[in-house]
Amino acid sequence: MTKEITVSSSIDDSTKLQKRINAEGNTPARYTFQGDELEINSLIRFFNYTECSGNGITFRLMENAPTNPFSEQVPLVGSKFTNGAEGLNFHDIIFEGNRDIQNKVPKKNGKNWGLGYHNFIGLGSNKSISFSNAVNCEFYNLEFNNSLGDGIRPEGGTNIKVHDIKGKRTGHDTINYSAVKGGEVYNVDLMLGVGSGVRMRSCQNVKIHDCKLDNSAGLTYGPGIQIQSTALNWISSGIEVYNNYVHDTYGPAVQVAGKVPNNGLVSIHNNIFENCGKMPKSTVRPINGGVAFEGIPVEIYNNTIVGSYGFGLVAGAYDVGSTYSFSAKLYRNIITGTRKCLTPNSQSGTGIANFVGSRCQLTCSENCLYENLAEVYNVKNTNGISKDPLFVGEGDYHLKTSSPCRLSGYQLGRYADTTTDDPETQTPTSIFVHCTESEAAEIVRKYNSNYIVYRSA
């Protein structure tokens, strides 16, 4: 039986809230908040099987929060248990970090953000990482604004879901998974702040999709999405990145980097990456652009990559190198307008490039490369297309009926919707589904469509 607990507006700070949590005891509970704002002046820790229904309340960190108890890598909100957290469900809460009035945090190189202070939500512990640190937790309809640290950071866990998130000016990675097995991150809409919008470190079987990551304010130097495996005995595997729109990043739209062996596949497909890799000249990153991958097997297909600085797709180290062999399968991507990055190497401006040689078992086919400074480097694009893909208009990456890419199964819609109507005739010409081949044939018959992209269920 779940206990229903109403948190009245008179409980307006975290000290009062924690007393109420402790008084209710270790029992499944649903906390429903009535107030408009709650000041965080102490750490908040919930028992297992707690649902927090915020009703739009703002959790606001106090001005000039002291470094005790708000110390490095200590989250503002979390579980009573660093190992064995289970069943936490937080939603409809706005987190405000008061980033510009936190003068107690020490500075490094004149900056106090990015140092691990004031992470909003944390699970587990980086001192003792285990897939059992947090199990079956879900976080949604949240905002993370103006912080010095991460938005949400699970350190070890299983089946962690984060979705329908907004945010701006976070002080590190907004969503930062470490050693999480199973889960999903989706419907994330961010104006990037300091680090990546979504970061996966040594994670397995996680999907990242339908996210909009915007760095047009120029506040972060990191990738939009970061997939890493750098800790000994911890691998990345089974990560799928799809239906995302990432633009104006200084680092790559997506970075994949593994410096430990035996990583599993990372799949990147049906995304839009626009104007990515525009790192300032003062920070030397000659390998940059749409997707930079190194040390982890990848399959990259059906992406639209426009206006990259450096490369559209590049096998090589953006910042994390590797000595291990890996495979890469690149096909049916549309890459246009690649230009030199601001600290270029001699091949900068190339659509697809390989800087690791035979260490990458790379196959490359049916990619459309158009109006890049160069098409390929150390790669052969078998059955490639070198014609204008014929987008419908500026910023609209649907393809015209006459596009040379239509009959090759390229991505036809901005986010690869379940159905994509032809923008010229408004009749269904392409169906994007997760299904079997026989089910796909039935959909073609039902919608009288000649073209279909299907993926095995």
C-alpha positions as CSV (number, residue, x, y, z in Angstrom):
1,M,0.0,0.0,0.0
2,T,1.4,3.4,-1.0
3,K,1.0,6.1,1.6
4,E,-0.5,9.4,0.2
5,I,1.3,12.4,1.7
6,T,0.4,16.0,0.9
7,V,3.3,18.5,1.3
8,S,1.6,21.8,2.2
9,S,3.0,25.2,1.2
10,S,4.1,25.7,4.8
11,I,6.9,23.1,4.1
12,D,8.9,25.6,2.2
13,D,12.5,24.5,2.7
14,S,14.4,21.2,2.5
15,T,15.1,21.0,6.3
16,K,11.3,20.9,6.9
17,L,10.8,18.5,4.1
18,Q,13.5,16.1,5.4
19,K,11.9,16.1,8.8
20,R,8.6,15.1,7.2
21,I,10.3,12.3,5.1
22,N,12.0,10.9,8.2
23,A,8.8,11.0,10.2
24,E,6.9,9.1,7.6
25,G,9.5,6.4,7.7
26,N,10.7,3.7,5.2
27,T,7.5,2.9,3.5
28,P,6.2,3.3,-0.1
29,A,4.9,6.9,-0.4
30,R,3.6,9.4,-2.9
31,Y,4.5,13.0,-2.0
32,T,2.2,15.6,-3.6
33,F,3.5,19.2,-3.3
34,Q,1.1,22.2,-2.9
35,G,3.6,25.1,-2.7
36,D,5.2,27.1,-5.5
37,E,8.8,27.1,-4.2
38,L,11.0,25.1,-1.8
39,E,14.4,26.4,-0.8
40,I,17.2,23.8,-0.7
41,N,19.2,24.6,2.4
42,S,20.1,21.0,3.3
43,L,20.4,17.7,1.5
44,I,17.2,15.9,0.6
45,R,17.2,12.1,0.8
46,F,14.2,9.9,0.1
47,F,13.4,6.3,1.0
48,N,12.8,3.6,-1.7
49,Y,9.6,3.5,-3.6
50,T,8.9,7.2,-3.3
51,E,7.0,9.2,-5.9
52,C,7.5,12.9,-5.8
53,S,4.7,14.7,-7.7
54,G,5.8,18.3,-7.8
55,N,2.9,20.0,-9.5
56,G,5.3,22.5,-11.0
57,I,7.0,23.5,-7.7
58,T,10.5,25.0,-7.9
59,F,13.3,23.5,-5.8
60,R,15.7,26.5,-5.5
61,L,19.2,26.1,-4.1
62,M,19.9,28.7,-1.5
63,E,22.1,31.7,-2.3
64,N,25.8,31.1,-1.5
65,A,25.3,27.5,-0.5
66,P,28.1,26.3,1.7
67,T,30.5,23.5,0.6
68,N,29.5,21.6,3.7
69,P,27.1,19.7,3.2
70,F,27.0,20.7,-0.5
71,S,30.4,19.3,-1.3
72,E,31.9,17.9,-4.5
73,Q,29.8,15.1,-6.1
74,V,27.2,15.2,-3.4
75,P,23.8,15.6,-5.0
76,L,21.2,18.0,-3.7
77,V,18.5,15.4,-4.0
78,G,18.9,11.6,-3.8
79,S,18.2,8.3,-2.1
80,K,18.8,7.3,1.5
81,F,20.7,4.4,0.0
82,T,23.9,4.7,-2.1
83,N,23.6,1.0,-3.0
84,G,20.1,-0.5,-3.4
85,A,18.0,2.6,-4.3
86,E,14.8,1.3,-5.9
87,G,11.6,2.6,-7.3
88,L,12.2,6.4,-7.1
89,N,9.9,8.4,-9.3
90,F,10.3,12.2,-9.5
91,H,8.2,14.4,-11.8
92,D,6.9,17.9,-12.4
93,I,9.6,19.8,-10.6
94,I,11.7,22.7,-11.6
95,F,15.3,22.8,-10.3
96,E,17.0,26.2,-10.0
97,G,20.6,26.3,-9.1
98,N,21.2,30.0,-8.7
99,R,24.4,29.6,-10.6
100,D,25.4,33.2,-10.6
101,I,25.2,33.7,-6.8
102,Q,27.1,30.6,-5.6
103,N,30.3,32.2,-4.3
104,K,31.3,29.6,-1.8
105,V,32.3,27.0,-4.4
106,P,36.1,27.1,-5.2
107,K,37.2,28.2,-8.6
108,K,39.5,26.6,-11.1
109,N,40.8,28.7,-13.9
110,G,38.5,31.5,-12.7
111,K,35.4,29.3,-13.0
112,N,33.3,27.5,-10.4
113,W,31.1,25.4,-12.7
114,G,32.1,22.0,-14.0
115,L,33.8,21.0,-10.8
116,G,31.2,18.5,-9.5
117,Y,29.3,20.8,-7.1
118,H,25.6,21.1,-6.9
119,N,24.5,18.1,-9.0
120,F,20.7,18.3,-8.8
121,I,19.7,14.6,-8.6
122,G,22.2,11.8,-7.8
123,L,21.9,8.0,-7.4
124,G,24.5,5.6,-6.3
125,S,28.2,6.5,-5.6
126,N,31.2,6.8,-7.8
127,K,33.2,5.3,-5.0
128,S,31.4,2.0,-5.3
129,I,29.8,1.4,-8.7
130,S,27.4,-1.4,-9.2
131,F,24.4,-2.1,-11.5
132,S,22.5,-2.5,-8.2
133,N,23.1,1.0,-6.9
134,A,19.8,2.1,-8.3
135,V,17.1,0.0,-9.9
136,N,13.8,0.8,-11.7
137,C,13.8,4.6,-11.3
138,E,12.1,7.1,-13.5
139,F,12.4,10.9,-13.8
140,Y,10.3,13.0,-16.1
141,N,8.7,16.4,-16.6
142,L,11.6,18.1,-14.9
143,E,13.6,21.3,-15.6
144,F,17.3,21.7,-14.7
145,N,18.3,25.4,-14.9
146,N,21.4,27.5,-13.9
147,S,23.4,25.0,-12.0
148,L,27.1,24.4,-11.3
149,G,26.9,20.7,-11.9
150,D,24.9,17.9,-13.5
151,G,21.2,17.7,-13.8
152,I,20.8,14.0,-13.1
153,R,23.7,11.6,-12.4
154,P,23.1,7.9,-11.8
155,E,26.4,6.3,-10.7
156,G,25.6,2.6,-11.3
157,G,22.1,1.4,-11.9
158,T,19.6,-0.8,-13.9
159,N,16.6,0.4,-15.8
160,I,16.9,4.1,-15.3
161,K,14.5,6.2,-17.4
162,V,14.8,9.9,-17.9
163,H,12.4,11.7,-20.3
164,D,10.5,14.9,-21.0
165,I,13.3,17.1,-19.7
166,K,14.0,20.8,-20.3
167,G,16.9,22.9,-19.2
168,K,19.4,25.7,-19.7
169,R,22.8,26.7,-18.4
170,T,23.6,23.5,-16.5
171,G,27.1,23.5,-15.1
172,H,28.2,20.1,-16.4
173,D,26.4,17.3,-18.2
174,T,22.6,17.6,-18.0
175,I,22.0,13.9,-18.1
176,N,25.0,11.8,-17.1
177,Y,24.7,8.0,-16.8
178,S,27.7,6.0,-15.5
179,A,27.6,2.2,-15.5
180,V,23.9,1.9,-16.2
181,K,22.4,-1.2,-17.7
182,G,19.0,-0.9,-19.4
183,G,17.1,2.4,-19.6
184,E,16.1,5.2,-21.9
185,V,16.6,8.9,-22.3
186,Y,14.1,10.7,-24.6
187,N,12.2,13.9,-25.2
188,V,15.0,16.1,-23.8
189,D,15.0,19.8,-24.9
190,L,18.1,21.7,-23.8
191,M,19.9,24.9,-24.4
192,L,23.3,23.4,-23.5
193,G,25.3,24.9,-20.7
194,V,28.8,23.5,-20.0
195,G,29.1,19.8,-20.7
196,S,27.1,17.4,-22.9
197,G,23.3,17.3,-23.1
198,V,23.4,13.5,-22.7
199,R,26.4,11.5,-21.6
200,M,26.8,7.7,-21.3
201,R,29.9,6.4,-19.5
202,S,30.3,2.6,-19.7
203,C,26.6,2.0,-20.1
204,Q,24.8,-0.9,-21.7
205,N,21.4,-1.3,-23.5
206,V,20.3,2.3,-23.3
207,K,18.3,4.2,-25.9
208,I,18.7,7.9,-26.5
209,H,16.1,9.4,-28.8
210,D,13.9,12.4,-29.7
211,C,16.2,14.9,-28.0
212,K,16.8,18.5,-29.2
213,L,20.2,19.8,-28.1
214,D,21.0,23.4,-28.9
215,N,24.3,25.2,-28.4
216,S,23.5,28.3,-30.4
217,A,24.3,30.3,-27.2
218,G,27.9,29.0,-27.4
219,L,28.1,28.0,-23.7
220,T,29.5,24.5,-23.9
221,Y,32.6,23.2,-25.5
222,G,31.5,19.6,-25.3
223,P,29.8,17.2,-27.6
224,G,26.0,17.2,-27.7
225,I,25.8,13.4,-27.0
226,Q,28.8,11.6,-25.5
227,I,29.3,7.8,-25.4
228,Q,32.4,6.8,-23.5
229,S,34.1,3.7,-22.2
230,T,37.2,4.7,-20.3
231,A,37.1,2.8,-17.0
232,L,38.9,-0.5,-16.7
233,N,36.6,-3.5,-16.8
234,W,33.6,-1.4,-17.7
235,I,32.3,-1.4,-21.3
236,S,29.8,0.3,-23.5
237,S,27.4,-1.9,-25.4
238,G,24.0,-1.9,-27.1
239,I,23.5,1.9,-27.1
240,E,21.1,3.3,-29.7
241,V,21.0,7.0,-30.7
242,Y,18.2,8.0,-33.0
243,N,15.6,10.6,-33.9
244,N,17.7,13.4,-32.3
245,Y,18.3,17.0,-33.5
246,V,21.7,18.4,-32.4
247,H,23.0,21.7,-33.7
248,D,25.7,24.3,-33.2
249,T,27.8,22.3,-30.9
250,Y,31.5,23.2,-30.4
251,G,32.4,19.5,-30.1
252,P,30.9,16.8,-32.3
253,A,27.2,16.3,-32.3
254,V,28.0,12.8,-31.1
255,Q,31.3,11.5,-29.7
256,V,32.0,7.8,-29.3
257,A,35.2,7.0,-27.5
258,G,36.5,3.8,-25.9
259,K,39.9,3.2,-24.5
260,V,39.2,-0.2,-23.0
261,P,38.7,-3.4,-25.0
262,N,35.6,-5.6,-25.7
263,N,33.0,-2.9,-26.2
264,G,29.7,-3.7,-27.9
265,L,27.9,-1.9,-30.7
266,V,26.7,1.7,-30.7
267,S,24.0,2.4,-33.3
268,I,23.5,6.0,-34.5
269,H,20.7,6.5,-37.0
270,N,17.9,8.8,-38.3
271,N,19.3,11.9,-36.6
272,I,19.8,15.5,-37.8
273,F,23.2,17.0,-37.0
274,E,23.5,20.6,-38.1
275,N,26.5,23.1,-37.9
276,C,28.4,20.9,-35.4
277,G,32.1,21.0,-34.5
278,K,32.5,24.8,-34.4
279,M,35.2,24.7,-31.6
280,P,37.0,28.0,-31.3
281,K,40.5,28.1,-32.6
282,S,42.0,28.6,-29.2
283,T,41.0,25.1,-28.2
284,V,42.8,22.7,-30.6
285,R,40.4,20.0,-31.8
286,P,41.3,19.2,-35.4
287,I,39.2,16.0,-35.4
288,N,35.6,17.3,-35.0
289,G,32.3,17.5,-36.8
290,G,29.1,15.4,-37.0
291,V,30.1,12.1,-35.4
292,A,33.6,11.3,-34.2
293,F,34.2,7.7,-33.2
294,E,37.1,5.7,-31.8
295,G,37.6,2.4,-30.0
296,I,33.9,1.2,-29.9
297,P,32.1,-0.6,-32.8
298,V,29.6,1.6,-34.5
299,E,26.9,1.4,-37.1
300,I,26.0,4.8,-38.4
301,Y,23.2,5.1,-41.0
302,N,20.3,7.2,-42.3
303,N,21.6,10.4,-40.7
304,T,21.4,13.9,-42.2
305,I,24.6,15.8,-41.4
306,V,24.7,19.4,-42.6
307,G,27.4,22.1,-42.3
308,S,29.8,20.3,-40.1
309,Y,33.1,21.9,-39.1
310,G,35.9,19.4,-39.8
311,F,34.1,16.2,-40.9
312,G,30.7,14.7,-41.3
313,L,31.8,11.3,-40.0
314,V,35.3,10.6,-38.8
315,A,37.1,7.7,-37.3
316,G,39.6,9.2,-34.9
317,A,40.1,10.8,-31.5
318,Y,38.3,14.0,-30.8
319,D,39.9,14.0,-27.3
320,V,39.9,10.3,-26.1
321,G,42.2,8.0,-28.0
322,S,42.4,4.2,-28.2
323,T,44.8,1.4,-29.1
324,Y,42.1,-1.2,-29.8
325,S,40.6,-2.3,-33.1
326,F,37.0,-1.8,-33.8
327,S,34.5,-2.0,-36.6
328,A,32.5,0.8,-38.3
329,K,29.6,0.4,-40.8
330,L,28.6,3.7,-42.4
331,Y,25.8,3.7,-44.9
332,R,23.0,5.8,-46.4
333,N,23.9,9.0,-44.6
334,I,23.4,12.4,-46.3
335,I,26.4,14.6,-45.6
336,T,26.5,18.1,-47.1
337,G,28.4,21.4,-46.7
338,T,31.2,20.1,-44.6
339,R,33.8,22.9,-44.0
340,K,37.1,23.3,-42.4
341,C,37.1,23.3,-38.6
342,L,38.6,26.4,-36.9
343,T,41.8,24.5,-36.0
344,P,42.0,22.3,-39.1
345,N,44.2,19.5,-40.1
346,S,45.1,18.9,-43.8
347,Q,42.0,16.9,-44.5
348,S,39.5,19.1,-42.7
349,G,36.3,19.7,-44.7
350,T,35.9,16.0,-45.7
351,G,32.5,14.3,-45.6
352,I,33.9,10.9,-44.3
353,A,37.4,10.3,-43.1
354,N,39.4,7.6,-41.4
355,F,42.4,8.6,-39.3
356,V,43.1,5.3,-37.5
357,G,43.8,3.2,-40.6
358,S,43.4,-0.6,-40.5
359,R,42.7,-0.5,-36.8
360,C,39.1,0.4,-37.9
361,Q,37.5,-2.3,-40.0
362,L,35.4,0.2,-41.9
363,T,32.8,-0.4,-44.5
364,C,31.2,2.6,-46.2
365,S,28.4,2.5,-48.8
366,E,25.6,4.4,-50.4
367,N,26.3,7.7,-48.6
368,C,25.2,10.9,-50.3
369,L,28.1,13.3,-50.2
370,Y,27.4,16.7,-51.7
371,E,29.2,20.1,-51.6
372,N,31.7,19.1,-49.0
373,L,35.3,20.4,-49.5
374,A,36.3,16.8,-50.1
375,E,34.2,13.6,-50.2
376,V,36.3,11.0,-48.5
377,Y,39.7,10.4,-46.9
378,N,41.2,7.0,-46.5
379,V,37.8,5.5,-47.2
380,K,35.9,4.2,-50.3
381,N,32.2,5.1,-50.5
382,T,30.9,2.2,-52.5
383,N,27.8,3.0,-54.6
384,G,27.9,6.6,-53.3
385,I,25.8,9.5,-54.5
386,S,27.5,12.8,-55.4
387,K,24.3,14.8,-56.3
388,D,22.2,17.4,-54.5
389,P,19.9,15.4,-52.1
390,L,17.2,18.1,-52.8
391,F,16.0,19.0,-49.4
392,V,12.5,20.7,-49.4
393,G,13.9,24.0,-48.1
394,E,16.5,25.6,-45.8
395,G,16.3,23.9,-42.4
396,D,13.7,21.4,-43.7
397,Y,15.4,18.1,-44.4
398,H,12.5,16.3,-46.0
399,L,13.5,15.2,-49.5
400,K,11.7,16.3,-52.6
401,T,10.0,13.7,-54.7
402,S,12.8,14.0,-57.3
403,S,15.6,13.5,-54.8
404,P,18.3,11.0,-55.9
405,C,18.2,9.6,-52.4
406,R,14.6,8.6,-52.3
407,L,15.0,5.1,-53.9
408,S,17.9,4.2,-51.7
409,G,16.1,4.1,-48.4
410,Y,17.6,7.3,-47.0
411,Q,16.0,9.2,-44.2
412,L,13.1,11.2,-45.5
413,G,11.9,13.1,-42.5
414,R,13.4,15.4,-39.9
415,Y,12.8,13.0,-37.0
416,A,11.8,9.8,-38.9
417,D,8.2,9.9,-37.9
418,T,6.0,6.8,-37.9
419,T,4.6,8.1,-41.2
420,T,6.2,10.8,-43.3
421,D,4.0,12.5,-45.9
422,D,5.5,13.7,-49.1
423,P,5.8,17.5,-48.5
424,E,4.9,18.2,-52.1
425,T,1.9,16.0,-52.5
426,Q,0.9,15.3,-48.9
427,T,0.6,11.6,-49.7
428,P,2.4,8.9,-47.7
429,T,5.5,7.8,-49.5
430,S,7.7,6.5,-46.7
431,I,6.9,4.6,-43.5
432,F,9.3,4.6,-40.6
433,V,8.4,1.7,-38.3
434,H,10.1,-0.9,-36.0
435,C,8.7,-4.1,-37.5
436,T,9.4,-7.3,-39.3
437,E,9.8,-7.4,-43.1
438,S,6.3,-9.1,-43.5
439,E,4.7,-6.4,-41.3
440,A,6.4,-3.7,-43.4
441,A,4.9,-5.2,-46.6
442,E,1.5,-5.0,-45.1
443,I,2.0,-1.3,-44.2
444,V,3.1,-0.7,-47.8
445,R,-0.1,-2.3,-49.0
446,K,-2.3,-0.4,-46.5
447,Y,-0.8,3.0,-47.3
448,N,-0.3,2.4,-51.1
449,S,3.3,3.4,-50.6
450,N,6.2,2.6,-52.9
451,Y,9.1,3.3,-50.5
452,I,9.7,2.0,-47.1
453,V,12.4,2.0,-44.4
454,Y,11.9,-0.8,-41.9
455,R,14.0,-2.1,-39.1
456,S,13.7,-5.5,-37.4
457,A,11.7,-5.4,-34.3
